[in-house]
Structures are given as C-alpha cells and as structure tokens.
C-alpha cells in the first residue's frame, strides 16, 4: 500500500472524475455523430417490415371479413389491395424522412463555423 495521505487520495479522485467526464463527453459526441447514420441494411429492413406488415394486416382483415360476411374472396382481395397501397404509402413516407435527414445533415456540414455571415 502507498503511504499517500488524504491529499494524495483527493488528487487521485479528482483525476478519476476528470477522466470520467472526458469519456462521457467523447461518448456524447460519438452518439451525436452516429445519430441518423444507419446502414443500408437497416433501412432495407425498415422498408421491408413496414411494407410486409401493411400487406399482411390488410390481407388478414380481408380474410376475417370473408369468414364473417361470406364474401370469399372479395374481402381478401380488396383489403389486400388496400394493404398494398398502405405499404407503398409507408415506404414513400419513410423515404421522405430519410431525404429530410440527409438534407439536414448536408446543411449542417455546409453551415459557416464562425456564426451567421450575411455577405
């Protein structure tokens, strides 16, 4: 064991807290830098899941309409088509969100670093 007194321990605690604060700041910077940066696979999974879920829910609802109303196969066909349309709409909405994020990031990168320059 070291024969450092209370002052040495206090300095050690201060250094440890400063190092921890630096790590937290670096972690927050990395999190902000990664925000919005998803892989192409993540986007493909999102689009596929949204589209597939929309078609499945529409078809499922149409099937049960057919079962209870006895309208085979019209409920399934109509609701499946509506689910397909909802899936296309979801993909378009997600695509617009992706483009808005990309535009925002591009504008942030092109913004002047020394504040607002009007001329």
N, C-alpha and C positions, 0 to 999 in steps of 0.2 A: 504494500500500500504506500501511497505517496504521503509525504508529510505536509502537503499543502494545507493551509489554513482555510478559514471561511472565505477569505478574499479570492483565493485560487478557485474555489468551488463556484463562487459567484461569477467569476470571469468565464469559467467553463460553461455555466448555464447560459450566460449571455451570448456566447459564441454559438452554442447549440440552437438557441432561439433564433438568432440571426440567420443561421444556415437553413433552418426550417422555413423561415419566412421567405428566403430566396427560392427554395424549392417550390413553395406554394405559388409564388409569383410566376415562376417558369411554367408550372403546371397550368395556371390560368391562361397564360399566353398561348401555350400549345393547344389548349381546349378551344380558345377563340380562333386560332389559325385553322384548326380542323373543322370548325363549325361550317356546315354546308358543303364540305368536301367529302362526298360519298363516292364509292366506287361505282363503276358502270353496272356491276352485278347487283348492287343494292338497288339501283334504280330499276333494273330489269325485274328484280324480284317484286318490287313495289307495284310496278305496272301490271305484271302478270297476276299478282294476287288480287289487285283491285278489279281487273277485268274478269278473271275467273270467278271471283266471288259474286260479282254483279250478275253474270250469266247463270250461275248456279242458283242464286236466290230467286231470280225471275223464273227459271225453269221449275224450281221446287214449288213456288207458289202456284204456277200454272198447273202442275201435276195435281196438287190438292184441290184446286178449283175444279179440275176434271173429275176427280174422285167424288166430290160432294155434289156437283151440279150435273154430272153425267154428260159432259160435253166433249169427250175424248175426240180428237187430240187438240181441239182448238184452244183450250186454256193454256196448254203447254206451249203450243206454237206462238200464241200471242204474247204470253208473259215471257217466254224465252227471247222473243224479238225485242221486247221492252228491256229485258235484262242486258241484251247485247248492246242496245242503244245507251243504256246507263253505263255500261263498261267503257264504251267509246268516249262518253262524256267525262268519265272519271280519268281516263288517260289524257284527254285534252287538258283538263284542269291541272293534273299533276305536271304535265309538260309546261304549261304556262307558269306554274310555281317555280319550276326548275330554271326557266329562262329569266324570271324576275330575280332569282337569287344570283344567277350568273351576271346579270346586268348590274346589280347592286355591288357585287364584288369587283367588277371591272371599273365602276365609277369610283369606288373607294381606292383602288390602286392608282387611278389617274388623278385623284384629287391632289392639289398642291399641299406640300407638307408644312409650309410656313403660314398657314391660315388662309383667309379668303383674299385672293388677289383680283381686283376688279380692273385690270387693264394693263 
